[in-house]
């Protein structure tokens, strides 16, 4: 049984809040020097993308103002092209 959209949206919001809270508290230079924060940020984006993919097409169509497709694409890029990922990409996504 799949989860309700609200459950996936809760996961998305939690990850967005984590990224924003963490990135607002440090400089860009400190971000690039902190491997743990870089990995955590990438993981949060992966979770956001995966949760996005699990939200029904009907729900996404009703809320077409959200860029669902690019949220999911970011997850795919992070997962499938890991070694080609530029650390600037995740921060620019936020």
Secondary structure as UniProt FT lines:
FT   HELIX           5..24
FT   HELIX           28..33
FT   HELIX           35..54
FT   HELIX           57..62
FT   TURN            63..65
FT   HELIX           68..80
FT   HELIX           82..84
FT   HELIX           87..93
//
